[in-house]
Amino acid sequence: MDRDTRVFAESHFRGLRGRLPGRVCPKLDRVDFIEKPDAFSYADFFKGYLLPNLPCVFSSAFTEDWGSRRLWVTPGGKPNFDYLLQNYGEERKDSSAEDVFTLPVYFSSDWLNEYWDVLDVDDYRFVYMGPSGTWSPFHADIFRSFSWSVNICGRKKWFFFPPGQEEFLRDSRGGLPYDVTSPTLLDGHLHARLDLCNPPLEVTQEAGEMVFVPSGWHHQVHNLEDTISINHNWVNGCNLANMWHFLQQELCAVQREIIEWRDTMSDWHRHCQVMMKSCSGINFKDFYHFLKVIAERRLRFLAEGVDPGQVGGSKVCGLGPQQAAFDVGRIAEVLECVVAHADFQRVDTSAFSPQPEELLQQLEEVMAATVSL
């Protein structure tokens, strides 16, 4: 990130004045197609799509050097199952020697996988395979993360709905549809607000093309051919507030489900956090630890010039001082909201090091020191 992009981004978030980023979307009639890698910079993506939270599709030229596109695909463009079975089978294997893929610079600020790499227990990087006719139901991605998806082979049809449009698709019981292409969606008695919903943005993704899925955009995806895709979910400073908002909603949902036992259940609030983690994967305690890990890596980078790739084993492509300073500011803004939240204040933080208030103070001091960076 260069200084101009950082200043632009910080001005963008100041202008939101506490509102969630990416919730107000202009009415679109198409998804932009990015043709040439040489003519499209990180700053172009950051300002044009990441900050405004808008989808786009990158041409196959962005992935033409990936080993997976050569090795996992037959000459006829089909999945090469013989190769995959012979080289992977049922075993976990380090595929770095095959140069399976190169992380695009546009998606290199990836806190979610950076965090999980530090823990060394899991990640949010996936390979999906599906025959023609299979599909994933209507959903928004985990934690309201961003995602990117590259077709190694095959074709997909995407249906995109901007944040908020999904509310008009709810049925009379408040549930979201499983299939937005189903004729039952046209039942006016069951879906009384459907007329308020704009038609979805439709994208046909060809082999080698890369789709950027913004935070909180509900979507449904159909495999038009036998397809293999590489996909990452990712969070960074641009959608961190969306993740925090999602976690608050998840806790509220749990609390509503067991509200009748609030006065009779011992340690009701702690049980809500336990149940939230079982449903969502993390709770408020975990979210603080996530913020702490990323914050401490950025603070060390700014203080010592240590590349995060040398801290905890995770590699972060292209992280420079301007990006690190931007990240610190975004963490501080969200952490301030976390510390002030009544349910977080009920979490036992006695074993936390540093204490949340201490970490927030460190971040604010570094923010002040890096204003003129």
LINHUVEN-V310062 format. One record per pair of residues at least 12 apart in sequence whose C-alpha atoms are under 6 Angstrom apart, sorted by sequence separation. I is the first residue (numbers start at 1). J is the second residue. If there is no record, write none. Layout:
# LINHUVEN-V310062
i/j
I/J
I/J
This chain:
# LINHUVEN-V310062
i/j
172/190
171/190
171/191
33/56
32/56
33/57
34/58
35/59
31/56
33/58
34/59
37/62
168/193
169/194
251/276
168/194
298/324
332/360
168/197
22/52
22/53
67/98
332/363
67/99
68/100
165/197
67/100
66/100
66/101
161/200
138/178
160/200
137/178
138/179
159/200
160/201
137/179
159/201
159/202
158/202
158/203
157/203
157/204
156/204
156/205
155/205
155/206
155/207
154/207
163/216
153/207
163/217
152/207
162/217
151/207
152/208
161/217
151/208
161/218
151/209
150/209
160/219
150/210
159/219
149/210
159/220
149/211
158/220
148/211
158/221
42/106
148/212
157/221
148/213
157/222
147/213
156/222
146/213
156/223
146/214
156/224
146/215
155/224
145/215
155/225
144/215
154/225
144/216
154/226
154/227
153/227
153/228
140/216
152/228
140/217
151/228
152/229
140/218
151/229
139/218
150/229
139/219
150/230
138/219
149/230
138/220
149/231
69/152
137/220
148/231
136/220
148/232
136/221
147/232
135/221
147/233
135/222
146/233
147/234
135/223
145/233
146/234
134/223
145/234
133/223
145/235
237/327
132/223
133/224
132/224
132/225
237/330
132/226
131/226
130/226
130/227
129/227
129/228
144/243
128/228
143/243
128/229
127/229
127/230
126/230
126/231
125/231
125/232
124/232
124/233
112/234
112/235
110/234
111/235
110/235
111/236
110/236
23/163
60/208
60/209
59/209
58/209
58/210
57/210
57/211
56/212
55/212
55/213
55/214
54/214
53/214
118/312
117/314
114/314
108/317
3/322
1/322
1/323
